[in-house]
Amino acid sequence: MKKGLTWFNVTAIVLGFAFLYIPILLLVIYSFNDSRLVTVWGGFSTRWYWSLLENEQLIDAAWVTLRIAFFSSLVATVLGTMAALALTRYGRFGGRTLFSGMIYAPLVMPEVITGLSLLLLFVAVNFDRGFWTVLLAHITFTMCFVAVVVQSRLVTFDRTLEEAALDLGCPPFQTFFKITLPLILPAVVSGFMLAFTLSLDDLVIASFTTGPGATTLPMRIYSQVRLGVTPEINAVCTILIAIVTVVVIIASIVTKRAESQREAEERAAMKG
């Protein structure tokens, strides 16, 4: 069998990336279009970015979306990490199969079902829909992704490092924060970024659980796109792409530095 890349593989990769990223590139380019027509180039201009400052509806929706994405990702990261620890460290406990199934179910369940079930829950408990219901809904479905990411790291974790710290008199709580957490930090950060992106992008679940004063940016964009795409939509989508790109780069740099520092400390410990 011929090894390495073939012309067929290269062509498939190029076409795949082109299919994914050319529309995004065109969206970014036409966000600087001076014309009101999104398909007709009228010259380079940043007028639509300045126009966003006067669009209070989009600004309010963006602020709500960022708050929900940040806080839901933060809580989901904590709960997802705890769930991953429970699945990997405590063996066969009562209800483990049910707990594991509840963790993995939202990963394969259609968002329509998840959104509808959460809506029925909030109606049943007479909980007014709004900012907090969307926040709880996003925590519910994003923590499952965090749990899977962190669990994959904990499966290959070398527990002898924890045992050595415990043998030297380090309390379990302190061992987790000084030994375990720094070693699994790249997975935790990856889980946070995944949860943040999923929350930022969600439309279906938020549509079921939202209420007055809790319109997210995807919902606002969808409602405007039905009447026609405007250059302002291209501009706000470009800003979102830039924010996500910057956050991913920063997270990658922080994770890489933490990994390099850990390796340096391990080499210093071996020499000592």
Secondary structure, 3 states (H helix, E strand, C coil): CCCCCCHHHHHHHHHHHHHHHHHHHHHHHHCCECCCCCCCCCCECCHHHHHHCCCHHHHHHHHHHHHHHHHHHHHHHHHHHHHHHHHHHCCCCCCHHHHHHHHHHHHHCCHHHHHHHHHHHHHHCCCCCCHHHHHHHHHHHHHHHHHHHHHHHHHCCCCHHHHHHHHCCCCHHHHHHHHHHHHHHHHHHHHHHHHHHHHHHCCHHHHHHCCCCCCCHHHHHHHHHCCCCCHHHHHHHHHHHHHHHHHHHHHHHHHHHHHHHHHHHHHHHHHC
